Amino acid sequence: MPQREPDALPRLFLIRHGDTDWTDLQQHTGRTDIPLNITGEERALEIGVRLQGENFTKVFTSPLIRAQRTRELAGFSANAEVNHDLVEWDYGDYEGRCSTDIHLDNPGWDLFRDGAPHGETPEEVATRARKFLEIVMLLKGDVAAFSSGHIIRMIAAMWIGLEPVSGKYFYTSTASVGILGFEHKREQPVLLLWNDVRLQ
């Protein structure tokens, strides 16, 4: 990533964890604390290459092991802070199930509209995303957050002032980097980069 001017507006880097056995099978992985697989560890190392030279004022991480291990392998262990609002969506009865399987029982189901039975609603996840962003907005300089796919998508939607259901439009691959920032001033939040998985 290119060097930044000292007075540049701050950015929020959202980094999704690397691959796990469940993500490979497209199973909903909410609170199940499943580790990275070999591919996930390799791709976490690649994140470190991609972000080499970035200086973060603060690094946050989900408490889940897949996010924490991604952060460690990417080389951002120093002064990292666990933030529980970065934990993945609680999928309730849909934990461990694939969308195709869920749609056999519930054909019209949409996570970002309906939430999950005995899990979290979209508004509950949006509330967590807003709480995290309130912390970020108080900081100066660039911030990194290592987390999971659906909560990252919700954070992006909240950043630019959309409704929770809009999170479904921000697809996020494993081991991807997204950057949220501002155009000319803090009152103009924008997406600067999304779902980047390239080695640079």
C-alpha positions in Angstrom: 0.0 0.0 0.0 1.3 3.5 -0.8 2.6 5.8 1.9 0.2 8.4 3.3 0.5 12.0 4.1 0.6 12.7 7.9 -2.5 14.8 7.9 -4.6 12.4 5.7 -8.1 11.5 6.8 -8.1 8.2 8.8 -9.1 4.9 7.3 -10.7 1.7 8.8 -9.2 -1.5 7.4 -11.6 -4.4 7.7 -9.8 -7.8 7.4 -11.7 -11.0 7.2 -10.1 -14.1 8.6 -8.5 -16.8 6.5 -10.2 -20.0 5.4 -11.5 -22.7 7.8 -12.9 -26.1 7.1 -16.4 -24.7 7.5 -15.9 -21.7 5.2 -14.6 -24.1 2.6 -17.9 -25.9 2.8 -19.9 -22.7 3.0 -21.3 -23.5 6.4 -22.5 -20.6 8.5 -19.8 -20.1 11.2 -21.0 -17.8 13.9 -19.9 -18.4 17.4 -18.3 -21.8 16.8 -14.7 -21.2 17.5 -13.1 -23.1 14.6 -9.5 -22.6 13.7 -7.9 -21.7 10.4 -7.0 -24.6 8.1 -3.7 -24.8 6.2 -4.9 -22.7 3.3 -6.3 -20.1 5.8 -2.9 -19.8 7.5 -1.2 -19.4 4.2 -3.6 -16.6 3.2 -3.3 -14.9 6.5 0.4 -14.6 5.9 -0.4 -13.1 2.5 -2.4 -10.4 4.3 0.7 -9.5 6.1 2.5 -9.0 2.8 -0.4 -6.9 1.5 -0.4 -4.6 4.5 3.3 -4.4 4.9 4.3 -0.8 5.7 0.9 0.2 7.1 1.0 1.9 10.5 -2.1 1.5 12.5 -3.0 3.7 15.5 -5.0 0.8 16.8 -5.6 -2.9 15.9 -8.8 -4.5 17.0 -9.8 -8.2 16.8 -12.8 -10.4 17.3 -12.3 -12.8 20.2 -12.7 -15.8 17.9 -9.6 -17.8 17.2 -9.9 -17.6 13.4 -9.7 -13.8 13.5 -7.0 -13.7 16.2 -4.8 -16.2 14.4 -5.2 -14.3 11.1 -4.1 -11.1 12.9 -1.0 -12.9 14.4 0.1 -14.4 11.1 -0.4 -11.1 9.3 2.1 -9.6 11.8 -0.2 -7.4 13.9 0.2 -8.8 17.4 1.6 -5.8 19.2 -1.0 -3.8 21.2 -4.0 -5.6 19.6 -7.3 -5.2 21.5 -10.1 -7.7 21.6 -13.5 -6.1 20.9 -16.5 -8.3 21.5 -18.7 -6.3 19.1 -16.5 -7.7 16.3 -17.7 -11.3 16.9 -19.5 -12.9 14.0 -23.3 -12.9 13.8 -25.0 -15.4 16.1 -26.8 -17.7 13.6 -28.8 -19.6 16.3 -30.5 -22.6 14.8 -28.7 -22.0 11.5 -25.2 -22.4 12.9 -23.1 -24.8 10.8 -25.7 -25.0 8.1 -25.3 -24.0 4.4 -27.6 -21.4 2.8 -28.8 -24.0 0.2 -29.8 -26.3 3.0 -31.6 -23.6 4.9 -33.5 -22.5 1.8 -35.0 -26.0 1.5 -36.8 -25.4 4.8 -37.2 -21.6 4.4 -37.1 -20.7 0.7 -37.5 -16.9 1.2 -34.9 -16.6 4.0 -32.5 -13.6 3.9 -30.1 -13.2 6.8 -29.8 -9.5 6.5 -33.6 -9.1 6.5 -34.7 -12.0 8.7 -31.8 -12.8 11.0 -31.6 -16.3 12.4 -34.0 -18.2 14.6 -32.8 -18.2 18.2 -29.9 -16.1 17.0 -29.4 -12.4 16.4 -31.6 -10.0 14.4 -30.1 -7.7 11.8 -30.8 -4.7 14.1 -28.9 -6.4 16.9 -25.9 -6.9 14.7 -26.2 -3.4 13.4 -26.2 -2.1 16.9 -22.9 -3.9 17.6 -21.5 -2.5 14.4 -22.5 1.1 15.3 -20.9 0.6 18.8 -17.7 -0.4 17.3 -17.7 2.5 14.8 -18.3 4.9 17.7 -15.0 3.8 19.2 -13.2 4.1 15.8 -14.5 7.6 15.2 -12.8 8.8 18.4 -9.4 7.6 17.2 -6.9 9.5 15.0 -5.0 7.7 12.3 -5.7 4.4 10.5 -7.3 1.5 12.3 -7.4 -2.2 11.5 -10.1 -4.7 12.6 -9.8 -8.5 12.1 -13.1 -10.2 12.1 -15.7 -12.3 10.2 -17.7 -11.9 7.0 -21.2 -10.9 8.0 -20.3 -8.5 10.8 -17.8 -6.8 8.4 -20.5 -6.4 5.9 -22.8 -4.8 8.5 -20.0 -2.4 9.6 -19.6 -1.3 6.0 -23.3 -0.6 5.7 -23.4 1.3 8.9 -20.3 3.3 7.9 -22.1 4.9 5.0 -25.4 5.2 6.7 -27.4 2.4 5.1 -30.1 0.2 6.6 -29.0 -3.1 8.1 -30.6 -5.1 5.2 -28.1 -3.4 2.9 -25.2 -5.3 4.4 -26.1 -8.2 2.0 -24.6 -6.2 -0.9 -21.1 -6.1 0.5 -19.8 -9.6 -0.3 -16.6 -10.4 1.6 -14.2 -13.2 0.7 -12.1 -15.0 3.2 -8.7 -13.3 3.7 -10.0 -10.1 2.1 -9.2 -6.5 2.9 -11.7 -3.7 2.7 -11.0 0.0 3.5 -13.5 2.5 4.7 -12.6 6.2 4.7 -13.7 9.6 3.7 -13.8 11.6 0.5 -13.1 15.2 1.5 -14.1 15.4 5.1 -15.4 13.2 7.9 -19.0 14.0 6.9 -18.5 12.2 3.6 -17.8 8.5 4.5 -17.0 6.2 1.5 -15.8 2.8 0.6 -12.2 3.2 -0.6 -11.5 -0.5 -1.3 -13.6 -3.6 -1.1 -13.1 -7.4 -1.0 -9.4 -7.1 -2.1 -7.7 -10.5 -2.2 -4.8 -9.6 -4.4 -1.2 -10.0 -3.4 0.6 -6.7 -3.9 
